[in-house]
Amino acid sequence: MAITITTPLATLPAGAPALGPAGQFAFGPGDVAEPAFMQTVTITGDGAATTILVNWIDGVLTLPFTPTGVRVSRIGGTDTSLGLPFTKTATNTNLSFTVNFTVAPANTTTQLLLVEAYK
């Protein structure tokens, strides 16, 4: 069994251009510590798996950089397993990143995740 992506990454704010291979950066004046971009993704648990690979774009196109860090926060969904999502920098590439959960998301429940990528 496996955790599945119910809705792919969606760029924030709503209506912003879709993330493409050129990236979508949000740098402040002289501050590269801000997130390069923020997105949401909805996943559906299977009650057993504790990891899921999420593509930045489509699994083929890549970002023009490898994020130095990715922060993932649960912001909604129907999952009550109390598992927390987190990432490890070593699993970030310019193609995808891995989300690990402290507890497997319950079967057929969803988690809405906020993803912040830092350049």
C-alpha atoms as a printed R data frame, in Angstrom:
    type eleno elety resid chain resno      x      y       z
1   ATOM     1    CA   MET     A     1  0.000  0.000   0.000
2   ATOM     2    CA   ALA     A     2  1.087  3.581  -0.354
3   ATOM     3    CA   ILE     A     3  0.153  7.138   0.421
4   ATOM     4    CA   THR     A     4 -1.243  8.798  -2.700
5   ATOM     5    CA   ILE     A     5 -1.394 12.394  -3.836
6   ATOM     6    CA   THR     A     6 -5.027 13.466  -4.072
7   ATOM     7    CA   THR     A     7 -4.288 16.895  -5.519
8   ATOM     8    CA   PRO     A     8 -0.854 17.888  -6.861
9   ATOM     9    CA   LEU     A     9  1.130 20.850  -5.610
10  ATOM    10    CA   ALA     A    10 -0.798 24.077  -6.130
11  ATOM    11    CA   THR     A    11  1.042 27.392  -6.109
12  ATOM    12    CA   LEU     A    12  0.011 30.022  -3.570
13  ATOM    13    CA   PRO     A    13 -1.604 32.493  -3.608
14  ATOM    14    CA   ALA     A    14 -4.541 31.154  -5.564
15  ATOM    15    CA   GLY     A    15 -4.412 32.332  -9.154
16  ATOM    16    CA   ALA     A    16 -0.628 32.743  -9.181
17  ATOM    17    CA   PRO     A    17  1.150 31.398 -12.258
18  ATOM    18    CA   ALA     A    18  1.868 27.670 -12.182
19  ATOM    19    CA   LEU     A    19  5.399 26.743 -11.160
20  ATOM    20    CA   GLY     A    20  7.510 26.045 -14.221
21  ATOM    21    CA   PRO     A    21 11.090 25.033 -14.831
22  ATOM    22    CA   ALA     A    22 12.194 28.654 -14.487
23  ATOM    23    CA   GLY     A    23 10.897 28.642 -10.894
24  ATOM    24    CA   GLN     A    24  8.802 31.221  -9.123
25  ATOM    25    CA   PHE     A    25 10.849 33.230  -6.673
26  ATOM    26    CA   ALA     A    26  9.689 35.630  -3.968
27  ATOM    27    CA   PHE     A    27 12.899 37.284  -2.798
28  ATOM    28    CA   GLY     A    28 12.783 40.324  -0.582
29  ATOM    29    CA   PRO     A    29 15.374 43.082  -0.886
30  ATOM    30    CA   GLY     A    30 18.676 41.370  -0.155
31  ATOM    31    CA   ASP     A    31 17.000 38.541   1.760
32  ATOM    32    CA   VAL     A    32 17.315 35.045   0.326
33  ATOM    33    CA   ALA     A    33 16.052 33.481   3.574
34  ATOM    34    CA   GLU     A    34 12.469 33.947   2.409
35  ATOM    35    CA   PRO     A    35 10.717 30.991   0.813
36  ATOM    36    CA   ALA     A    36 11.347 30.767  -2.938
37  ATOM    37    CA   PHE     A    37  7.748 29.602  -3.259
38  ATOM    38    CA   MET     A    38  4.877 28.130  -1.265
39  ATOM    39    CA   GLN     A    39  2.451 25.454  -2.425
40  ATOM    40    CA   THR     A    40 -0.210 23.132  -1.064
41  ATOM    41    CA   VAL     A    41 -0.674 19.420  -1.726
42  ATOM    42    CA   THR     A    42 -3.373 17.011  -0.542
43  ATOM    43    CA   ILE     A    43 -2.416 13.397   0.164
44  ATOM    44    CA   THR     A    44 -4.526 10.351   1.032
45  ATOM    45    CA   GLY     A    45 -3.171  7.885   3.587
46  ATOM    46    CA   ASP     A    46 -3.294  4.091   3.532
47  ATOM    47    CA   GLY     A    47 -2.791  3.425   7.247
48  ATOM    48    CA   ALA     A    48  0.639  1.836   6.727
49  ATOM    49    CA   ALA     A    49  3.019  3.990   4.655
50  ATOM    50    CA   THR     A    50  4.954  6.753   6.407
51  ATOM    51    CA   THR     A    51  6.666  8.365   3.390
52  ATOM    52    CA   ILE     A    52  5.578  9.893   0.092
53  ATOM    53    CA   LEU     A    53  7.564 11.348  -2.804
54  ATOM    54    CA   VAL     A    54  6.124 14.652  -4.083
55  ATOM    55    CA   ASN     A    55  7.168 16.103  -7.447
56  ATOM    56    CA   TRP     A    56  7.828 19.837  -7.650
57  ATOM    57    CA   ILE     A    57  6.305 20.134 -11.110
58  ATOM    58    CA   ASP     A    58  5.337 16.990 -12.987
59  ATOM    59    CA   GLY     A    59  8.014 14.372 -12.304
60  ATOM    60    CA   VAL     A    60  9.900 15.243 -15.495
61  ATOM    61    CA   LEU     A    61 10.598 18.994 -15.451
62  ATOM    62    CA   THR     A    62 13.011 20.222 -12.780
63  ATOM    63    CA   LEU     A    63 13.527 23.426 -10.826
64  ATOM    64    CA   PRO     A    64 16.526 25.549 -11.838
65  ATOM    65    CA   PHE     A    65 17.927 25.024  -8.324
66  ATOM    66    CA   THR     A    66 17.889 22.420  -5.569
67  ATOM    67    CA   PRO     A    67 16.090 23.787  -2.491
68  ATOM    68    CA   THR     A    68 18.349 24.080   0.551
69  ATOM    69    CA   GLY     A    69 15.386 23.288   2.756
70  ATOM    70    CA   VAL     A    70 11.734 22.376   2.586
71  ATOM    71    CA   ARG     A    71  9.275 22.963   5.404
72  ATOM    72    CA   VAL     A    72  6.055 20.963   5.410
73  ATOM    73    CA   SER     A    73  3.154 21.752   7.744
74  ATOM    74    CA   ARG     A    74 -0.225 20.064   8.037
75  ATOM    75    CA   ILE     A    75 -2.905 22.725   7.615
76  ATOM    76    CA   GLY     A    76 -6.038 20.629   7.126
77  ATOM    77    CA   GLY     A    77 -7.590 17.358   6.058
78  ATOM    78    CA   THR     A    78 -9.548 14.538   7.671
79  ATOM    79    CA   ASP     A    79 -6.655 12.522   9.159
80  ATOM    80    CA   THR     A    80 -6.822 12.079  12.945
81  ATOM    81    CA   SER     A    81 -3.814  9.755  13.362
82  ATOM    82    CA   LEU     A    82 -1.837 12.653  14.887
83  ATOM    83    CA   GLY     A    83  1.155 11.926  12.653
84  ATOM    84    CA   LEU     A    84  3.274 14.970  11.872
85  ATOM    85    CA   PRO     A    85  4.807 15.584   8.429
86  ATOM    86    CA   PHE     A    86  8.469 16.484   8.098
87  ATOM    87    CA   THR     A    87 11.253 16.389   5.513
88  ATOM    88    CA   LYS     A    88 14.968 15.736   5.549
89  ATOM    89    CA   THR     A    89 17.171 18.055   3.509
90  ATOM    90    CA   ALA     A    90 19.070 15.091   2.056
91  ATOM    91    CA   THR     A    91 15.916 13.952   0.263
92  ATOM    92    CA   ASN     A    92 15.351 17.260  -1.550
93  ATOM    93    CA   THR     A    93 16.253 17.440  -5.241
94  ATOM    94    CA   ASN     A    94 15.324 19.817  -8.019
95  ATOM    95    CA   LEU     A    95 12.800 17.177  -9.195
96  ATOM    96    CA   SER     A    96 11.038 16.138  -5.977
97  ATOM    97    CA   PHE     A    97 11.122 15.896  -2.201
98  ATOM    98    CA   THR     A    98 10.112 13.260   0.311
99  ATOM    99    CA   VAL     A    99  7.611 13.846   3.096
100 ATOM   100    CA   ASN     A   100  8.018 11.572   6.117
101 ATOM   101    CA   PHE     A   101  5.315 11.158   8.756
102 ATOM   102    CA   THR     A   102  5.847 10.345  12.433
103 ATOM   103    CA   VAL     A   103  2.748  8.115  12.231
104 ATOM   104    CA   ALA     A   104  1.191  6.689   9.055
105 ATOM   105    CA   PRO     A   105 -1.809  8.748   7.920
106 ATOM   106    CA   ALA     A   106 -4.978  6.707   8.518
107 ATOM   107    CA   ASN     A   107 -6.474  4.723   5.653
108 ATOM   108    CA   THR     A   108 -8.544  6.817   3.174
109 ATOM   109    CA   THR     A   109 -8.050 10.003   5.198
110 ATOM   110    CA   THR     A   110 -6.523 13.155   3.772
111 ATOM   111    CA   GLN     A   111 -3.888 15.611   4.875
112 ATOM   112    CA   LEU     A   112 -3.643 19.071   3.342
113 ATOM   113    CA   LEU     A   113  0.006 20.113   3.519
114 ATOM   114    CA   LEU     A   114  1.610 23.540   3.155
115 ATOM   115    CA   VAL     A   115  5.025 23.280   1.457
116 ATOM   116    CA   GLU     A   116  7.610 26.058   1.721
117 ATOM   117    CA   ALA     A   117 10.748 25.710  -0.412
118 ATOM   118    CA   TYR     A   118 13.851 27.743   0.399
119 ATOM   119    CA   LYS     A   119 16.498 28.446  -2.217
